[in-house]
Amino acid sequence: MRISLCNEVVRDLPFAAQCTLAAELGYDGLEVAPFTLDAEAPHLLPTSRRVELRRAAADAGTAITSLHWLLLAPTGLSITSADPALRTRTLDVMERLVGLAADLGATILVHGSPGQRRVEADGDAARAEDAMARAGELAAQHGVTYCVEPLDPGQTNWCTSVAEGAAIVERIGNPALRTMLDTCSAGNGETESVVALLERFVPTGAIAHVHFNDRNKRGPGQGTDRFGPVFAALKRSGYAGFAAVEPFDYVPDGPTSAARAIGYLRALEETLA
């Protein structure tokens, strides 16, 4: 299993130190939240900075595998708004982030961003799906995969299940647009178990990415969720993509949370070898 660390967990460290820590702990790469690179306009990072970030990962013996939490910065974006200027601005940011991912060597973008996809009026859901279709077109142009992330109803009201994500992907019909599974959101919002969802959707090709986190929002191994069955389901289903560790509550701190998670997951991996 190739496992990345979501870099906001250790965002207080300089980026090069994030890469070194992830590599030394045994992660296969970093999944980067763009706002950690630039709090105001990460989509406009200059070429020199992009080269520097990619080199920092390579120098540490790792790689930037993916981007997520895409629309937190700049502020005020929305994939559902009917305002033409705001929609144009949002789609422009998405296009530039796809380019950023390609420049950094990432192969996956994960579109969560619950606050920027609220459905409040007629037409909002259709505009969200149209934005995903456009994202898929851009991803195909850059040779990367764009994933719509199902999030539980406590976070958003559009695409709140893996089945919905898979249906969106099927309707659009672009291989560069896929869905994914977040174990915390699935555990908190789905009627089926995480294992059942993986066994149902991984063989269809709909799922291109996985986030590992406990339902209590801490890292794997720091709650009641058991990831052994999840690992086994991924193996049985032939999953060949990355998984990223994405806790939201860092206990006792970010680096220790990251270390505990990968130790727990690698130990589980050995039991299935």
C-alpha positions as CSV (number, residue, x, y, z in Angstrom):
1,M,0.0,0.0,0.0
2,R,1.4,3.4,-1.0
3,I,0.6,5.8,1.8
4,S,1.0,9.6,1.8
5,L,0.8,12.1,4.6
6,C,-1.5,15.1,4.2
7,N,0.9,17.9,4.8
8,E,-1.3,20.2,6.8
9,V,-0.7,17.8,9.7
10,V,2.8,19.1,9.9
11,R,2.3,22.5,8.2
12,D,4.2,24.4,11.0
13,L,7.4,22.9,9.6
14,P,9.2,24.3,6.5
15,F,8.2,22.4,3.4
16,A,11.6,20.7,3.1
17,A,11.3,19.5,6.7
18,Q,7.8,18.2,6.0
19,C,9.2,16.1,3.2
20,T,12.1,14.8,5.3
21,L,9.8,13.9,8.2
22,A,7.4,12.1,6.0
23,A,10.1,10.1,4.3
24,E,11.8,9.2,7.6
25,L,8.6,8.0,9.1
26,G,8.0,5.7,6.2
27,Y,5.4,7.5,4.1
28,D,5.6,7.2,0.4
29,G,4.8,10.9,-0.3
30,L,3.0,14.0,0.7
31,E,-0.6,15.0,-0.2
32,V,-0.4,18.8,-0.2
33,A,-3.1,21.3,0.7
34,P,-2.4,24.3,-1.5
35,F,-3.2,26.8,1.2
36,T,-0.2,25.6,3.2
37,L,2.0,26.8,0.3
38,D,0.4,30.2,0.0
39,A,-2.5,31.3,2.3
40,E,-3.9,33.8,-0.3
41,A,-3.2,32.6,-3.9
42,P,-1.6,29.1,-4.1
43,H,-2.8,28.7,-7.6
44,L,-0.5,31.6,-8.7
45,L,2.7,30.2,-7.3
46,P,5.6,31.2,-9.6
47,T,7.4,28.6,-11.6
48,S,10.6,29.0,-9.5
49,R,8.6,28.1,-6.3
50,R,7.1,25.1,-8.0
51,V,10.5,23.8,-9.0
52,E,11.8,24.4,-5.5
53,L,8.9,22.4,-3.9
54,R,9.3,19.5,-6.3
55,R,13.0,19.4,-5.7
56,A,12.6,19.5,-2.0
57,A,10.5,16.4,-2.1
58,A,13.0,14.6,-4.4
59,D,15.9,15.6,-2.3
60,A,14.2,14.0,0.7
61,G,13.6,10.8,-1.3
62,T,9.9,11.3,-1.6
63,A,7.3,12.9,-3.9
64,I,4.3,15.2,-3.9
65,T,1.6,12.6,-4.8
66,S,-1.6,14.6,-4.7
67,L,-3.4,17.8,-3.8
68,H,-6.5,18.2,-1.7
69,W,-8.5,20.9,0.2
70,L,-8.4,22.8,-3.1
71,L,-10.7,25.8,-2.7
72,L,-9.9,27.1,0.8
73,A,-7.7,29.8,-0.7
74,P,-8.3,32.3,-2.1
75,T,-11.4,33.0,-0.1
76,G,-14.9,33.3,-1.4
77,L,-14.9,30.6,-4.1
78,S,-17.9,28.5,-5.0
79,I,-18.7,25.8,-7.6
80,T,-22.5,26.2,-7.1
81,S,-22.9,30.0,-7.2
82,A,-25.0,31.5,-10.0
83,D,-23.0,34.7,-10.0
84,P,-21.1,34.7,-13.4
85,A,-18.0,36.5,-12.1
86,L,-17.6,34.3,-9.1
87,R,-18.1,31.1,-11.2
88,T,-15.5,32.3,-13.7
89,R,-13.1,33.1,-10.8
90,T,-13.6,29.7,-9.2
91,L,-13.1,27.7,-12.5
92,D,-10.0,29.7,-13.2
93,V,-8.6,28.7,-9.8
94,M,-9.5,25.1,-10.4
95,E,-7.7,25.2,-13.8
96,R,-4.6,26.7,-12.3
97,L,-4.6,24.2,-9.5
98,V,-4.7,21.3,-12.0
99,G,-1.6,22.9,-13.6
100,L,0.0,23.3,-10.2
101,A,-0.5,19.6,-9.5
102,A,1.1,18.6,-12.8
103,D,4.0,20.9,-12.2
104,L,4.6,19.5,-8.7
105,G,4.5,15.9,-10.0
106,A,1.2,15.0,-8.4
107,T,-1.1,12.6,-10.1
108,I,-4.3,13.1,-8.1
109,L,-6.4,16.1,-7.0
110,V,-9.1,15.6,-4.4
111,H,-12.0,18.0,-4.5
112,G,-13.5,18.2,-1.0
113,S,-13.9,21.9,0.0
114,P,-17.3,21.5,1.6
115,G,-17.9,25.2,2.2
116,Q,-17.5,26.0,-1.4
117,R,-20.1,23.5,-2.7
118,R,-23.2,24.2,-0.7
119,V,-26.5,23.8,-2.6
120,E,-28.9,26.5,-1.6
121,A,-31.1,27.1,-4.7
122,D,-32.3,25.6,-8.0
123,G,-29.5,25.0,-10.4
124,D,-26.8,24.9,-7.7
125,A,-26.3,21.1,-8.0
126,A,-26.2,21.2,-11.8
127,R,-23.5,23.9,-11.6
128,A,-21.5,21.8,-9.2
129,E,-21.6,18.9,-11.6
130,D,-20.7,21.1,-14.5
131,A,-17.7,22.3,-12.6
132,M,-16.6,18.7,-12.1
133,A,-17.0,18.0,-15.8
134,R,-14.8,20.9,-16.5
135,A,-12.3,19.7,-13.9
136,G,-12.2,16.3,-15.6
137,E,-11.4,17.9,-19.0
138,L,-8.6,19.9,-17.5
139,A,-7.2,16.9,-15.7
140,A,-7.2,14.9,-18.9
141,Q,-5.2,17.7,-20.6
142,H,-2.6,17.6,-17.9
143,G,-2.4,13.8,-17.5
144,V,-3.7,13.8,-13.9
145,T,-6.9,12.5,-12.2
146,Y,-9.4,14.8,-10.5
147,C,-11.5,13.2,-7.8
148,V,-14.8,14.5,-6.4
149,E,-14.8,13.7,-2.7
150,P,-18.0,12.5,-1.0
151,L,-18.3,14.2,2.4
152,D,-20.8,13.4,5.1
153,P,-24.0,15.5,5.5
154,G,-22.5,17.1,8.6
155,Q,-20.1,18.9,6.3
156,T,-22.0,19.6,3.1
157,N,-25.2,18.8,1.2
158,W,-23.9,18.0,-2.2
159,C,-22.3,14.6,-3.0
160,T,-22.6,13.1,0.4
161,S,-22.1,9.4,-0.4
162,V,-19.8,7.3,-2.5
163,A,-22.7,6.2,-4.6
164,E,-23.5,9.8,-5.4
165,G,-19.8,10.4,-6.3
166,A,-19.8,7.3,-8.5
167,A,-23.0,8.4,-10.2
168,I,-21.6,11.8,-11.0
169,V,-18.5,10.2,-12.5
170,E,-20.6,7.8,-14.6
171,R,-22.8,10.6,-15.9
172,I,-19.8,12.7,-17.0
173,G,-18.0,9.8,-18.4
174,N,-14.5,11.1,-18.4
175,P,-11.8,8.6,-17.2
176,A,-9.8,11.6,-15.7
177,L,-12.7,12.3,-13.3
178,R,-13.2,9.8,-10.5
179,T,-14.4,9.6,-7.0
180,M,-12.8,8.5,-3.8
181,L,-13.5,7.3,-0.2
182,D,-12.7,9.1,3.0
183,T,-13.0,6.6,5.9
184,C,-14.1,9.3,8.4
185,S,-16.8,10.7,6.2
186,A,-18.0,7.2,5.1
187,G,-18.0,6.0,8.7
188,N,-20.1,9.0,9.8
189,G,-22.4,9.4,6.9
190,E,-22.9,6.1,5.0
191,T,-25.5,3.3,5.6
192,E,-23.0,0.7,4.3
193,S,-19.7,-0.1,6.0
194,V,-16.4,1.2,4.6
195,V,-15.5,-2.4,3.7
196,A,-18.7,-2.9,1.8
197,L,-18.3,0.4,-0.1
198,L,-14.8,-0.5,-1.1
199,E,-15.8,-4.0,-2.2
200,R,-18.7,-2.5,-4.2
201,F,-17.0,0.4,-5.9
202,V,-13.2,-0.3,-6.2
203,P,-13.8,-3.1,-8.8
204,T,-15.8,-0.6,-11.0
205,G,-12.9,1.7,-11.3
206,A,-14.9,4.6,-9.7
207,I,-12.6,5.0,-6.7
208,A,-9.2,6.4,-7.5
209,H,-8.1,7.6,-4.0
210,V,-8.6,6.9,-0.3
211,H,-8.3,9.0,2.8
212,F,-7.5,7.2,6.1
213,N,-8.8,8.8,9.3
214,D,-10.9,7.6,12.3
215,R,-14.5,8.7,12.7
216,N,-13.3,10.7,15.8
217,K,-11.3,12.8,13.3
218,R,-7.9,11.6,14.7
219,G,-5.4,9.5,12.8
220,P,-5.8,5.7,12.2
221,G,-5.1,3.8,15.4
222,Q,-6.3,6.7,17.6
223,G,-10.0,5.7,17.8
224,T,-12.4,2.8,17.7
225,D,-12.2,2.2,14.0
226,R,-10.2,-0.9,12.9
227,F,-8.3,-0.5,9.7
228,G,-7.3,-4.2,9.2
229,P,-10.6,-5.0,7.5
230,V,-10.2,-1.9,5.4
231,F,-6.7,-3.0,4.2
232,A,-8.0,-6.4,3.5
233,A,-10.9,-5.1,1.4
234,L,-8.6,-2.9,-0.6
235,K,-6.3,-5.9,-1.2
236,R,-9.2,-8.2,-2.2
237,S,-10.6,-5.5,-4.5
238,G,-7.4,-5.0,-6.3
239,Y,-6.9,-1.3,-5.3
240,A,-3.7,0.0,-6.7
241,G,-3.8,3.7,-5.9
242,F,-2.6,5.8,-3.0
243,A,-4.1,6.3,0.4
244,A,-3.4,9.4,2.4
245,V,-3.5,9.8,6.2
246,E,-5.7,12.8,6.9
247,P,-6.5,13.4,10.6
248,F,-8.1,16.6,11.6
249,D,-7.4,16.4,15.4
250,Y,-3.7,16.1,15.9
251,V,-3.1,14.3,19.2
252,P,-0.8,15.0,20.9
253,D,0.7,17.1,18.0
254,G,1.0,16.9,14.3
255,P,4.4,15.0,14.0
256,T,3.5,12.5,16.7
257,S,0.0,11.9,15.1
258,A,1.7,11.3,11.8
259,A,4.2,8.9,13.3
260,R,1.6,6.9,15.2
261,A,-0.6,6.6,12.1
262,I,2.0,5.2,9.8
263,G,3.4,2.8,12.5
264,Y,-0.1,1.4,13.0
265,L,-0.8,1.1,9.3
266,R,2.5,-0.5,8.4
267,A,2.0,-3.0,11.2
268,L,-1.4,-3.9,9.7
269,E,0.2,-4.2,6.3
270,E,2.6,-6.8,7.5
271,T,-0.2,-9.0,8.9
272,L,-1.7,-9.1,5.4
273,A,1.5,-9.8,3.5
